[in-house]
Amino acid sequence: MKRLDVDSPRQHALNADGYDWAVWEWPGEGRPLLFMHATGFHAQCWRRVIEHFPGRRVIAVDAPNHGRSERQPTPFSWPRFASGLVSVIQQLQLQDVTGVGHSMGAHVMTLACGLNPAAFAGLVLVDPVILEPQFAATRRGRMAPEDNPVARRRNHWASPEQMFDAFKDRKPFCDWDPAVLRDYCNGGLRHRADGDGFELACSPLDEANVYAVSAENDVYDAIKQIDQPVQVIRGRLWDHSAPPGDFSNSPTWPELAAQFKRGIDDHLAERSHFFPMETPEWLARRIAGFEEAHL
């Protein structure tokens, strides 16, 4: 089966709502596919999904303070990420988009569709961390960013290869497709300013700050504005007593798909929150099947 050459994308630097976004584009025809990553990840993590769409126009973005996007001081705002994503769509003159997001990226994609529904043909929301409303309200301001365990992640690496070797045999990374893990390591580091090796493109404290504001928006109002078909794909049910940073299960509200006018629920009871990294080819088939059946 022919695959897209994912090694040669065009790169755009777009200023969107005050943030400089790195945007990666694989030229092609037909309905554009737009991908947005999870907190702490980056656009290149989608490469093993994207390669299954040869001939299509595909765009993947690095959110502010992720990947190759410019670093700016916090605080962050998921609605501001959404307005920036809408600006990216407008600047690239995208229409009839299939929006695909994972975790924070799916949540932000939902907000963006609520802001500009005319730009979207449909959404594939991959474990979008949209919580049951009553539970989401209890999460607001629950933990200071510096108290989140992710704020203490290792942030000094000699090379992407060292990072890969350190992660490949431990959870959750040992369950990932090794090619996805390599893409994560290669795109997730940047040279340190002092020249001494590499550091995370999304710093540990920045990542913790993004989590800290995750519930500070009314995504439920955005959902009401969306008439397009929406497929919600979620992993095994989450234990609400799980500690912060435990993504072995899905944090997505089981009744979320029913909140959309044309929602479709897809439950992977045996998979973790990171199933796009574990089974990228399966996800590509799911996206293609959604488009064939509903768009």
Residue, then its C-alpha position, 0 to 999 in steps of 0.5 A: m500500500k502506498r504511503l505518504d512521504v512524511d519526511s518532507p513537509r512544508q513548514h510555515a511560521l504563522n502568528a495566530d492570536g499573538y502566538d507564533w505557531a509552527v505549522w507543518e503541511w503535506p500538500g495534496e488534494g481533497r478535503p484537508l486533514l488537520f491534526m493537533h497534538a496532546t499536551g507535551f507532545h508535538a505535530q511530528c507525533w502524528r507522522r505514523v498516522i499521516e503516512h496512511f493518507p497519500g495524496r491528501r492535503v494534511i496539516a499538523v500544528d505545534a501548539p504554542n510552547h510545544g514542538r517548534s513553536e515559539r516559547q512565550p511566558t505562561p499563563f496559557s488558555w485553551p480558548r486562546f489556543a482555539s482562537g489561534l487554531v482558527s486563525v491558522i485555518q483562516q490564514l491557510q484558507l482551509q475549508d471543509v476540514t476534517g479536524v483530528g485531535h488527541s487529548m488537549g488537541a481534541h479539546v481545543m479542536t472542539l472549541a475551534c469548531g464551536l468558534n468557526p463551525a463553517a470551516f469544518a466538515g467533521l471532527v475525530l476527537v481522540d480521547p479529548v479529556i472533556l470531563e463530565p461537567q460536575f467533575a470538571a468543576t471540581r478540578r478547577g484550581r485543584m493543583a498548582p502547576e509546580d505541585n504536578p509531578v510532570a513539572r519534575r520531568r527530566n529536562h536535560w538530554a544529550s541527544p534524542e537517541q539517549m531519550f529514546d533509549a531511556f524510554k523504550d523499555r518503560k511505561p507507557f512508552c514501551d507500549w508505543d509503536p517504536a517509530v512513534l516514540r522516535d518521532y516523539c523524541n526527535g521532535g520533542l527536544r530542542h538545543r539548550a541555550d547554553g549549548d549543553g545538549f538538549e531540553l524538552a521543547c515543552s518544558p516540564l513547568d509549561e506542560a504542568n501549566v497547560y494541565a492547570v488551566s484545562a478545566e477553565n473553559d466552557v467547552y460544553d457551550a461550544i459543543k452545542q454549536i456543532d452540527q457536524p458529525v463527530q466521532v469520539i474515540r476513548g480508551r478504557l474507563w478512568d478511575h477518578s481516584a487515579p493520581p495526576g499524570d496517570f494516563s493508563n485510562s481514559p479521562t473522557w466523559p463516557e456520555l460525551a458523544a451523546q452531547f453532540k447533535r451527530g455524535i458517534d461513540d467508539h470505546l476501546a476498552e483495552r487501550s490507554h489514553f495513548f492509543p494513537m501512539e500504540t496503534p497509529e495504523w488502526l487510528a488512520r483506518r478509523i479516520a478514513g472509515f469515519e470520513e467514508a461513512h459520514l462526510 
